[in-house]
Amino acid sequence: MPSSASLRKQIESAFEHRYPSVLTPSAKAVREVASTGISQIDDLLNGGLPVGAITELTGPASSGKTSIAIAALSRRIQEGGVCAWVDANDAFDPESAAANGISLNQLLWVRCSGTQTANQPDKFRTSNFRQTQPWPRLDQALRATDLILQSGGFASVVLDLADESIEHGRRIPLATWFRYRQAADRTRCSLIVLGKAPYAQSSAAVVLECEQAALDSANHNVIRRFIYKVHRHRERFTSITSIDRKPPASIWSAHAMWNTEKRA
Amino acid sequence: MVSARYVEYRETRMKSRGQPDCLYAAVHAAEFPAQAILRLRPDLRSHPCVVLAGSPPEERVCALNLHARKRGVVHGMTRLEVDELGNIHILTCFAETEATARNVFLETLLQFSPRIEETFATNASAFVLDITGTERLFGPPHEIALRIRSALSTVGFRASICICTNYDTARIKAEFSSGISVIPYEKESEALAPVPISALHLELEHYETFALWGIGTLGELAALPEEELIPRFGQPSRAWLALSRGYAEHTFQPMEARFELKEHIEFETHIEQLDSLLFVCSNMINNLVARASSRALSLASIRIDMSLEGSAQYKQVIHPAIPSNDRKFLLKLMQLEIAAHPPQAAVDSLTLTAEAGQHCKVQLDLFALPMPEPSRLDVTLARLKAIAGADRVGSPVLLDSHRPGNFQIREFSINDQLFTDAKTLNRTCLRRVRPPHTLRMQLNTGKPAAFRDGSAPFCVSVAYGPWQSSGCWWAVDRWDLEEWDVMATNDSGESIACLVVHDHLNGKWLLDAFYD
C-alpha cells in the first residue's frame, strides 16, 4: 500500500505539466494594501484595502459605503493611478467626487443605462421584456467591469450595485466573481463592490458592513457630519490571530461638503 | 547600317565619361483597371476576371487578368460575349478606384526615388524613375528592380520593370516585355530590336508604308539608313531612328506627388454584412499601414466614408489614443466603430482616408503605478461604448454653473500630467437619483414631516433647510429649487439621509439624492 507521501508525489508528477505542485499549498506572501484615506478603516484592515482582490462594502442606503469607496479612489488617483466607476444605477455624483479630491479626468465613469444596444445578448430581446427589469443594467455593469478588469492598468475599479435589490445581486453567477477575482489578481487592481449585501462570497477578500450611527449638526439647522460604523466580516489574507486582536468594528465620520459655520 | 551621327554620339560619350551618368527604371503596370480592383480583392486574383467600361448595354472589356486571357477573353468584348465564355468574374470600372490605385502605385515608387515622371500608356499605369546614384542605397540595378517589384507586390500590383541608361529605351522595353529587364550600356539597340514598331505611336499611313517595306520591329527600323529615311518621312524620322537605336534624348520632368493616405473601393454588388466589409477593410488598412510605415509614420486617425444604397453617405472617424501601425488593433477599432454606428443601408463604396502621425515614444517607469496600455484602452473604451452607449462612457467634467448636478461627459484619455495636488478630504458623498423620484410630501409648519416614495411611507425625523437655488430666469431651462436635508425612517425602521428638493416651477417635491 503506497504511503501518503508517495501517493502525493505520484499525483503531483502526473499533473506537473499542467499545474506545478498541485497538492502543495502555496507560500503565503504579504499582501499589498492600498490606503483608503480614512485612518479608522485603514487601522481596521491592517493598512487598507487589498490590492489585486475584491473588497465588498455592504449596507443599506445612507450607510457611508459610497463615501468610503470615493475616499479610496481619491487616494489611488492621488498616487498617480487611474480608476473606474461602473455605475449600475447611474447614481454617481461627480460633484461629491471632486469635493473628495478626485481628479475627474483620471476617472472612467461607465453609466449603465438599461437600454438595449447593438451588442446586447439575445436573451434580453424577448417580446415580454420590460424596461423596468434590472437585468439589462446589471448585465451591462458586469460586462463593463469584466472588460475593464481584463484590459488592466486600472488601479481601482468600483462596481456600484448599491441600489440593486439583494435578490437580484445574489443571482449574479459565482463564476463571474471567480473571474473577477482572477482578473483583479492578475492586473493588480482593487475591485470594490458596493451592495446591500455581500454577493461575491468566497471570491471576496474583505467584506465590510457599513451602517449609519449618528448625525452631527450645527445649531440644529445644518448637518455638520455623518457618523458611520463599519463592521469587518471577512478578511481572507490575514491570520486568525491577527483578526482576533483587532477590534471587529470601527467608527468614522464624514464631514458635510459645505462650510457648516457659514451655512448655519 | 549605323548612321554617322549615332557613331559620333557613342564615341563622344565613351571618350568624355566612359560610363553613363544617368540611370532610369521604367515601371509599367499593364491592365491597370483590373489591377486597381483586384489588389483589394485577393480572393479574386486566382479567378478569371474582366473589367467592363462604358454604359450599358455598350459595356466592353477594358482590362482583364491573365486567367481571363487564358480563357480567351480579349479587349473590346461585350458583356454578352464574356457571359458566353462562362464562369468569369465581371467587374465594373470606376475612375475613383483607379485614381486611388494610381496614387498608391506612385507612392510606392517614391520609396526608391523622389524624381519620377509619368509616361503615357494605354490601359496601364507607367512611370519612369530617375535612380541615378541609388546603387549605394539599394544595390546594383537588378537588385533595385527586384526591390521595386517586391514593394509593388506588397501593395498588390504586378508590373514589368526595365532599367537602362536611356529614358525612352527603358520606357519602351518595360511596356513591351514582362518581368525584369536590365539593359547594359550600349546594348540598347539590341534590346529594342524585337519590340514591334507600334511602340513608336506613329500615324496610320506610316505604319502602312513600313508594312509595305516589310519593317515590323524597331530592330528592322534601326537598320535603315538615316540619309534615305529622312527624305521620305521628313524630320520626325530622325527621332524614330533615335528611339529605335536607343539614343533618343529626353529632358526629365519630375512630378511632385502629394502624400495622401487614401484607399477607395467600389463594390460591384451592395455589401450588407459587416464581416464582408471588414474583410475588404483589412486589406485597405494593411495597405495604409504599409505606406505609412515606409515613411516611418503611423496612422493618427482614419476617416471612414461610405456611399450607401440610395445615395446616402456614412462618415465616421477613428482616433486611436496614440498613432499606431498595429493592423489588428486598427481593424478592431474599426469593427467596434462600425458595429456601434452601423450603416443604415447596404454599402456601395468604401473610402478610408488616414492622417499620418509620428510614432509614439513612451518612457516607462519601473516604480510607477501600472497604467492602461493606450491601444488596449482604446479597444476597451470602444467596447464599453458598444455596451453602455457612446455618450455614457468617459470622464465627468463639472460645468461652471450653480445648477445642481450640472456636468458633462468627455472622452476618457490618459494624459501626461496625472498627479494632482488635491488631498483626500473625507467628505460625505451623494448618490444621485436620476431622474429624481416624485414624492408625496406632508408638511408641518412649512417643514417636511412625512413623505411617500411610491408605496413606501417615510416619517421625517430631522429636516434642515430650506436652501434656495435658482438661476437662468431668462432662459427656458431655468430652475428654482428649495433644498432640504432630511433624515427619515420607514415602517421597517430603515433610516435614510437624503436630499429632498421642492421644485417651485413645477410645484413638485423630488427625491434628488441620498447621503451615503
Interface residues (C-beta under 8 A of the other chain):
Chain A: G37 I38 P60 A61 S62 S63 G64 K65 T66 S67 I70 A71 S74 R75 I77 Q78 E79 G80 G81 V82 D90 A91 F92 D93 P94 E95 S96 A97 A98 A99 N100 G101 I102 S103 L104 N105 Q106 L107 L108 W109 V110 R111 C112 S113 T115 T117 A118 N119 Q140 R143 A144 L147 I148 S151 G152 G153 F154 A155 A162 D163 T187 R188 Q212 L215 S217 N221 V222 I223 R225 F226 A254 H255 A256 M257 R263
Chain B: A339 A340 P342 A368 L369 P370 M371 P372 E373 R376 L377 V379 T380 L381 R383 L384 A386 I387 A388 G389 R392 V393 G394 S395 P396 V397 L398 G405 F407 I409 F412 I414 N415 L418 F419 T420 A422 K423 T424 L425 N426 R427 T428 C429 L430 R431 R432 V433 R434 V462 Y464 W467 D485 M487 E494 S495 I496 A497 C498 A513 F514 Y515 D516
